[in-house]
Amino acid sequence: MLITQNYDDIRLVGTPPNAIGKFGGDTDNWVWPRHTGDFSVFRIYADKDNKPSKYNADNVPFKPDHSLPISLKPKQVGDFTMVYGFPGYTDQHYTASKLKFYIETEAPARINMRTHTLDLMKPAMNGNDTIRIQYSANRQALPMHGKNGLVN
């Protein structure tokens, strides 16, 4: 059984600048290990009794009953280590058949889909600075395509 509690006052604490993941160009940033700085840190706020509350300037950072301790002592053999943020998969070691499928089938389909999406976004972005700014991250997330259906 799980017992949950919803907190509505969640605030952005920090996020790295977008440029942190842009150094070195695509050659450096699209191979493992990589770090794109695509994370944010949020904090839960509660009322003075540590209970859920809608946003209020008087709310204070939530204090959990327990949290994972962080040790600053030198590590020892057998100490627990938590690795955070592993991407879960890589396409760096495709088999020949998988690579052929990707080049001949999957990539062209994705390029077609993304081109269609970009074509829908472009008129709105070109006609309004607010919309252009709001959609700029979405546009950057969609890879552009070049000749022969290859993703740049």
C-alpha positions as CSV (number, residue, x, y, z in Angstrom):
1,M,0.0,0.0,0.0
2,L,1.2,3.5,-0.8
3,I,0.2,6.6,1.1
4,T,0.7,9.8,-0.8
5,Q,0.4,13.5,-0.1
6,N,0.1,16.1,-2.8
7,Y,2.0,19.4,-2.5
8,D,1.0,22.2,-4.8
9,D,3.6,24.8,-4.0
10,I,6.6,23.6,-6.0
11,R,9.2,26.2,-7.0
12,L,12.1,26.2,-9.4
13,V,15.3,26.4,-7.5
14,G,17.8,26.4,-10.4
15,T,18.7,25.1,-13.8
16,P,22.0,25.3,-15.6
17,P,22.4,27.6,-18.6
18,N,21.4,26.1,-21.9
19,A,24.9,26.6,-23.2
20,I,26.4,24.1,-20.7
21,G,25.3,21.3,-23.0
22,K,26.4,23.0,-26.2
23,F,30.2,23.1,-25.7
24,G,32.3,21.1,-28.2
25,G,29.5,20.9,-30.8
26,D,27.5,17.8,-31.8
27,T,30.6,15.6,-32.2
28,D,31.4,15.9,-28.5
29,N,27.8,16.1,-27.2
30,W,26.2,13.1,-28.9
31,V,28.6,10.3,-27.7
32,W,28.7,8.6,-24.3
33,P,29.6,9.8,-21.8
34,R,27.8,13.0,-22.3
35,H,26.1,15.7,-20.3
36,T,23.7,18.2,-21.8
37,G,22.7,20.0,-18.6
38,D,19.0,19.1,-19.3
39,F,17.8,19.1,-15.7
40,S,16.2,21.4,-13.2
41,V,16.0,21.4,-9.5
42,F,12.7,22.1,-7.7
43,R,11.8,22.5,-4.0
44,I,8.6,21.7,-2.3
45,Y,7.1,24.4,-0.1
46,A,4.6,23.8,2.7
47,D,2.9,25.9,5.4
48,K,4.5,26.6,8.7
49,D,3.2,23.3,10.0
50,N,4.9,21.4,7.2
51,K,1.5,20.6,5.6
52,P,0.5,21.0,2.0
53,S,-0.6,24.5,1.0
54,K,-1.4,26.5,-2.2
55,Y,1.3,29.0,-3.1
56,N,1.8,31.6,-0.3
57,A,4.7,33.9,0.2
58,D,4.8,32.8,3.8
59,N,5.3,29.1,2.9
60,V,8.6,27.5,3.9
61,P,10.7,24.7,2.4
62,F,9.2,21.3,3.1
63,K,11.1,19.2,5.7
64,P,10.8,15.5,5.1
65,D,10.7,13.0,8.0
66,H,13.7,11.3,6.4
67,S,16.1,11.8,3.5
68,L,19.1,10.0,2.2
69,P,22.2,11.0,4.1
70,I,25.1,12.3,2.1
71,S,28.5,11.5,3.6
72,L,31.5,13.7,3.1
73,K,33.9,11.1,4.5
74,P,36.4,9.4,2.1
75,K,34.9,6.4,0.4
76,Q,35.8,2.9,1.5
77,V,35.6,-0.4,-0.4
78,G,32.1,-1.7,-0.2
79,D,30.4,1.7,0.4
80,F,27.1,2.3,-1.3
81,T,27.3,4.5,-4.5
82,M,24.3,6.0,-6.3
83,V,24.8,6.9,-9.9
84,Y,22.2,9.3,-11.1
85,G,21.1,10.1,-14.6
86,F,22.2,7.1,-16.7
87,P,20.6,7.5,-20.1
88,G,19.3,3.9,-20.2
89,Y,20.4,3.0,-23.7
90,T,22.9,3.8,-26.5
91,D,22.8,3.4,-30.2
92,Q,26.6,3.5,-30.4
93,H,26.9,-0.3,-31.1
94,Y,24.3,-1.0,-33.7
95,T,24.5,-4.3,-35.6
96,A,24.7,-4.0,-39.4
97,S,21.1,-5.0,-39.8
98,K,19.9,-2.5,-37.2
99,L,22.0,0.3,-38.9
100,K,20.5,-0.6,-42.3
101,F,17.0,-0.4,-40.8
102,Y,17.8,2.9,-39.2
103,I,19.2,4.4,-42.4
104,E,16.6,3.1,-44.8
105,T,13.4,3.1,-42.8
106,E,13.5,4.7,-39.4
107,A,15.5,7.9,-40.1
108,P,13.6,8.8,-43.2
109,A,10.3,8.4,-41.4
110,R,11.5,10.5,-38.5
111,I,12.8,13.2,-40.9
112,N,9.5,13.3,-42.7
113,M,7.6,13.6,-39.4
114,R,9.9,16.3,-38.1
115,T,9.9,18.2,-41.4
116,H,6.1,18.3,-41.3
117,T,6.2,19.5,-37.7
118,L,8.7,22.2,-38.5
119,D,6.7,23.3,-41.5
120,L,3.6,23.7,-39.3
121,M,5.6,25.7,-36.7
122,K,7.5,28.0,-39.0
123,P,4.7,30.4,-40.1
124,A,3.6,31.0,-36.5
125,M,7.2,31.5,-35.4
126,N,8.1,33.8,-38.2
127,G,5.0,35.9,-37.7
128,N,5.2,36.5,-33.9
129,D,8.2,37.1,-31.7
130,T,6.4,35.7,-28.6
131,I,5.5,32.5,-30.3
132,R,9.0,32.3,-31.8
133,I,10.6,32.5,-28.3
134,Q,8.0,30.0,-26.9
135,Y,8.7,27.4,-29.6
136,S,12.4,27.9,-30.0
137,A,13.3,25.0,-27.6
138,N,10.9,22.8,-29.5
139,R,12.4,23.7,-32.8
140,Q,15.9,23.1,-31.5
141,A,14.9,19.7,-30.2
142,L,13.8,18.6,-33.7
143,P,17.0,17.7,-35.8
144,M,17.2,19.3,-39.2
145,H,17.7,17.2,-42.2
146,G,20.0,17.3,-45.1
147,K,20.5,15.7,-48.5
148,N,19.8,11.9,-48.9
149,G,17.6,11.9,-45.7
150,L,20.6,12.1,-43.3
151,V,20.1,13.9,-40.0
152,N,22.6,16.7,-39.5
